[in-house]
Amino acid sequence: MPNILHITASIRGGDSVSRDLSTRIVASLTAKGDATVVERDLSQNDLPFIDGARFAANLAPYADRTPEQQELAAIADTLIGELQDADIIVMGIPIYNFTMPSTLKAWADLVARAGTTFEYTAEGPKGKLTGKKVYLAVASGGTPVGSAYDHMTPWLTFFLGFLGITDVETVAADGIMGEGGEEKIAEAKAKAATLAA
């Protein structure tokens, strides 16, 4: 029974195209049989941004943490645990102003933990979250995915690879505020519904 982590980040709620696409991918995956789905909605704005104290707490060995550090590191422990437990990660992420929502960057800063999700080796950094599959559903109003001014999709793909997650498949509804936007959304929905089939 696979464990699926479904991460969304759009502030548009039920009107979100990226959330709709990622939900369709999850539906396709769960149609195959039993699966456990964990939902992580980054748009709730409940993740803290990294500061010096939280950074130190996240790096402190678990047994050596002070009570204050235990409290500060708790949310990162939870997010990292979700990633470690997941066999498949489905991400519905919009492009805002050519890059990622700030909440996604907050999430990334919390889950990138030296010694836990990656490690430094003689050959350089090595990701420790190997053997996982990511389905990435991206939506943008005007930024073409993969273009020179898409600074979200390449960054996120690189970041996941840094953690050891290199099997990433993308479906995109991009430039949907322009001409033919509805057709682009319909095509992306059709692809998302069968992406994991």
C-alpha positions as a printed Julia matrix, in Angstrom:
197×3 Matrix{Float64}:
   0.0    0.0     0.0
   1.82   3.15   -1.16
   2.07   6.27    0.95
   1.24   9.41   -1.04
   2.16  12.9     0.16
   0.01  15.56   -1.52
   1.5   19.04   -1.21
  -0.39  22.12   -2.43
   0.47  25.79   -2.2
  -2.07  27.88   -4.1
  -3.89  30.67   -2.27
  -6.88  30.31   -4.61
  -8.62  27.47   -2.78
 -11.2   25.66   -4.9
 -10.41  27.9    -7.88
  -6.79  26.76   -8.0
  -5.72  25.12  -11.25
  -2.54  23.62   -9.76
  -4.54  22.12   -6.88
  -7.11  20.71   -9.31
  -4.36  19.12  -11.4
  -2.57  17.58   -8.44
  -5.87  16.29   -7.02
  -6.55  14.55  -10.33
  -3.14  12.91  -10.17
  -3.83  11.69   -6.63
  -7.21  10.33   -7.79
  -5.48   8.46  -10.61
  -2.98   6.95   -8.18
  -5.56   5.91   -5.61
  -7.81   4.39   -8.28
  -5.26   1.61   -8.59
  -6.03   0.34   -5.1
  -5.47   1.08   -1.45
  -3.17   3.96   -0.63
  -2.56   6.3     2.28
  -2.76   9.99    1.39
  -1.3   12.71    3.61
  -2.36  16.27    2.74
  -0.03  19.21    3.31
  -1.57  22.55    2.31
   1.16  25.19    2.42
  -1.34  27.98    1.7
  -2.48  27.8     5.33
   0.55  29.98    6.15
   1.27  27.95    9.27
   4.93  27.28    8.51
   7.52  29.53   10.14
  10.37  31.1     8.23
  13.84  30.02    9.28
  15.69  32.23   11.74
  18.95  31.66   13.61
  17.44  29.86   16.58
  15.31  27.53   14.46
  18.24  26.8    12.15
  20.4   25.78   15.12
  17.57  23.66   16.55
  17.09  21.86   13.24
  20.77  20.95   13.06
  21.17  19.94   16.7
  21.29  16.15   17.24
  17.93  14.99   18.61
  19.4   13.73   21.89
  21.25  17.0    22.46
  18.37  19.4    21.87
  17.23  21.63   24.68
  13.48  21.71   25.4
  13.31  25.01   23.53
  15.08  23.47   20.53
  12.74  20.48   20.62
   9.82  22.87   20.29
  11.45  24.89   17.53
  12.4   21.79   15.52
   9.05  20.02   15.9
   7.47  21.33   12.69
  10.55  20.47   10.63
  10.58  16.98   12.18
   6.96  16.54   11.08
   7.57  17.77    7.52
  10.7   15.64    7.15
   8.82  12.62    8.48
   6.12  13.13    5.84
   8.77  13.11    3.12
  10.59  10.1     4.52
   7.38   8.09    4.8
   6.14   8.94    1.3
   6.61   6.58   -1.62
   5.03   9.08   -4.01
   4.89  12.86   -3.7
   2.31  14.84   -5.65
   2.88  18.6    -5.69
   0.4   21.18   -6.95
   2.4   24.41   -7.18
   1.54  27.72   -8.86
   4.08  30.13  -10.26
   3.8   33.53   -8.58
   5.78  36.43  -10.05
   8.05  34.07  -12.01
   8.92  31.92   -9.0
   7.5   29.91   -6.11
   5.04  30.89   -3.39
   6.95  32.0    -0.3
   5.32  29.19    1.66
   7.03  26.61   -0.58
  10.4   28.22    0.17
   9.6   28.08    3.89
   8.81  24.36    3.51
  12.04  23.76    1.61
  14.14  25.53    4.23
  12.6   23.36    6.93
  13.04  19.99    5.18
  16.63  20.57    3.99
  18.48  19.19    7.0
  22.12  18.15    6.76
  22.57  14.61    8.03
  18.88  13.77    7.65
  17.56  14.61    4.18
  21.01  15.09    2.65
  24.6   14.62    3.72
  27.98  16.07    2.88
  30.41  13.56    1.41
  33.9   13.71   -0.06
  32.24  13.95   -3.47
  29.92  16.74   -2.38
  26.31  16.82   -1.08
  24.3   13.61   -1.49
  20.52  13.33   -1.08
  19.16  10.73    1.32
  15.52  10.6     0.15
  16.1    8.26   -2.77
  13.64   5.86   -4.39
  10.68   8.24   -4.45
   8.53   9.45   -7.34
   7.29  13.03   -7.73
   4.4   14.2    -9.86
   4.59  17.98  -10.23
   1.46  19.88  -11.3
   2.27  23.49  -12.22
  -0.02  26.37  -13.17
   0.83  29.9   -14.21
  -1.07  32.87  -15.49
   1.55  34.06  -17.93
   4.91  32.39  -17.34
   5.64  29.54  -19.77
   6.92  26.55  -17.8
  10.51  25.82  -18.78
  11.1   29.29  -20.19
  13.99  31.56  -19.25
  11.77  33.39  -16.79
  10.31  30.33  -15.1
  12.39  30.4   -11.93
  10.18  27.99   -9.98
  10.07  24.7   -11.9
  13.85  24.34  -12.48
  14.58  25.38   -8.9
  12.1   22.89   -7.41
  13.35  20.07   -9.64
  16.94  20.85   -8.61
  16.01  21.07   -4.93
  14.23  17.71   -4.99
  17.25  16.2    -6.72
  19.48  17.69   -4.02
  17.43  15.67   -1.52
  17.86  12.55   -3.67
  14.49  12.66   -5.45
  15.31  12.6    -9.14
  12.25  10.9   -10.68
  10.07  13.95  -11.39
   7.25  14.06  -13.93
   5.58  17.38  -14.7
   2.19  18.42  -16.06
   1.67  22.13  -16.65
  -1.16  24.53  -17.41
   0.85  27.63  -18.21
   0.01  30.95  -19.74
  -3.62  30.37  -18.85
  -4.49  34.05  -18.51
  -3.79  34.56  -22.21
  -5.49  33.4   -25.38
  -6.52  29.75  -25.31
  -6.27  29.53  -21.55
  -9.32  27.31  -21.12
  -8.03  24.9   -23.75
  -4.65  24.73  -21.99
  -6.35  23.96  -18.68
  -8.5   21.25  -20.29
  -5.44  19.63  -21.88
  -3.54  19.68  -18.6
  -6.52  18.19  -16.73
  -6.75  15.36  -19.23
  -3.03  14.65  -18.87
  -3.15  14.84  -15.08
  -6.01  12.35  -14.92
  -3.92   9.76  -16.78
  -0.4   10.79  -15.75
  -0.09   8.1   -13.11
  -2.19   5.5   -14.93
